[in-house]
C-alpha cells in the first residue's frame, strides 16, 4: 500500500500539460518509472490478510492508487483518447506487471476496474461495454486480489480521466481510507448532482 501511494504521488507530481522536455519533469517521470517497475517485486501475501475488513481496506487502497497512477502514466506514454473506442483500447493497452512469481501477471486499467475493484458489483454492463469488459473468474489466480465485498463508493471515487470524473485524485491510505472515500463522494455529488425542484 505504501508503494502504491508513492507511485501515485510520483504520477501526480508531473504537470498535466508537460511534454517531459524539462529536466525537472523528466526526473519526476523517471521516479514514476522506478516505482512502477517495483510492482513486479510486491509480495502478494501482504495484501491477503485473514481479517476480512483489513483485507478489504488494503486491496481497495492498493488498487485505487495503482489504477490512478496507471491512468496518468498511460496518458503520458499513449496519449489522450478522443473517441469512445480509442478510450476502450487505451484501457486495455495501459497495464502494469504486478507481483512476484508465481502470482505475477499483467493488469490493465479495464482489468483493475472491472475484475478487481468492481468484481462483485452487479452494475449494468450493456452494449459495447458488455463485449469489452473482462469477466471475473474466481478460478484464475489473477483474481485472488479482487476486492472481496462490493463497495458502491467506487463509482464516485474512481477517476477515469473523463469529464464525468473529479479533477482531483486522492492518494488513498489504509488508516484514512473510509474518510477519504466519503470526502471524495461528497465532492463528486456536489460537483455533478443537480436537483431541479420545479421539475421534481
N, C-alpha and C positions, 0 to 999 in steps of 0.2 A: 504493500500500500504506500509506503514511503517512496519507493522508486517511481510508482505511477504518479505521485504528486510532484516529484522532481521533474519528471518527464513533461507533465502538463505545464508546469511553471516555465520550463525552458521553451516550450512551444509558444506560450502566451507572451513571452518577453520579446519576441520578434514582431516589429510593427507590421500590421496587416498589409500595408501597401509597399513593403520592402521588396526590392529585387535582389537582395543579398549582395549588392555591389559594395556596400560599405564594410570596412574591416570589422566594425563592431557587430553588425548584423550577421556577417559570415561566421564570426566567433560564436555567436549565440546559436546559429544553425548547427555548428559543429557540436556544441553541447547537447543539442536536441538529438543528433545522430548518435552521440556517445551513449545517452540514456536509453534510446530505443534499441541499440544493439545489446544492452544489458538485459533486455527482456528475455533473451534466449537462455539466461542463467537463473531465472526465477525458479525457486523450489516450489512446486505446486502444493506441497503439503502445508505450506504456510497459510494457504487460503482455505483449506478444507478442515475447518475446526469441527470438533464434536458438538460443541454448543451451537444449536441451530441459529440462534439470534446473532451470535458473533460471526458465524459463517455467512449469514445473510448480509451483515454490515460490511464485512471485509470484501466480499465479492462485489457488492454494489460500489464501494469506494474504488476498488481496483479497476473494474471495467468502465465505470463512468469516466475516470481520469484517462484511461487508455483510449477510450473512444474519442474523447475530445482532443487529445494530443494527436492521434492518428488523423483526425479530420483536418487539423491545422497543418500537419506535416504533409499530408496528401495534397492539400491545396498549393503548397509551395512547390511540390515536385510535379504534380499532374496539372494543376491549374484549376481555375473556377469553371464550373459547368453551367451553361445557359439553358439547356433543354432538360426535360424530364428523363429522356433516355440517356443523355450524357451523364446526368447525376446518378442514375441507377448503375451505369457502367463504372463510374467513379467509386461507388460504394462497394463494388466487387473487386476493383483493382487496388484500392488503397488497403494495405494489410501489413500486419506485423507477424513475425515469427516469435512465438512465446513459449516459455517453459523449457526446463531441462528435459533430456530424454528420460523415460520413454514417453512423456506426455507432450513433447514438443510438437507444435502444429502451427499452421498458418491461419490467422484470424483476420477476416476482412471487416470493414465497417458494417456491412449488412449481416455478417455472422454475429458480430458482437451485439448489434441492436436486437435482432430477432431471435437468435438461438441462445443468447446468453442473458441479456437484460430483460427481454420480453418472452422468455422461453415458455412461461406458464400463463401468458396473457391470452385471453380469448378475443383479442382485438379483431376488428373487421379487416380482413385481407381479401379484397376482391379485385377484379380486373387484372391489370398487368402486375400489381403487387403480389397477387396470389401465385403468379407464374415465377417471379424472380426471387421471392422470399424463401430463404432456406427453411427446411422443415426440421424442427427439433427432434432429435433421435437420442433417447436416453441410453441406447446400447453402445453409442460411439463414445470412446474415452474423451474426445474433444469436448463433449457437452457435460462432462462431470463438473465443469466450472460454471454451469448456468446458475443464476440466482434462484435459490430453492423455492421461494414464495413470490407470488405475483405482487409487484409494487406499482400501484396505479400512478404514483407521482412521477414515474419515469417519463410519462407523456409530456409533463411540464418542464422537467429539468434537463432532458436530453436535447442538446443544441445540435441541430443537423446542418447549420450554416445557411439555412434558407430564411426568407423574410418572416416566416411564422415562428422563428426562434428568437429568444432574447439576444441582445447584442453582447452580453457578458457571459462568461463561463466561470463558474466557481471551481476552485480546486478542493475536492472533497477530502475530508479526513475522517478517520474512524471515530474519534471522540466527539465530533460535531456533526456527523452525517445527517441526522434527522432534523436538527435545527436548520442546517444548510439547505436541505431539500424543502423544508417548509417555507423558508425565505424565498427560494427560487420560484416555488409555486405561487407565492403571493405576488412576486414581481411579474410573473407571466400573466396571471389573471388580471392584475391592474393594468398591464400593457395591452392585452388583446381582447378582454371581455368588455362588451358594452351592453348595457341594459336600456332598452327603449321602452319606457313606461307607457307612452301613448300607443305603442303597438303591442303592449303586453309581452 
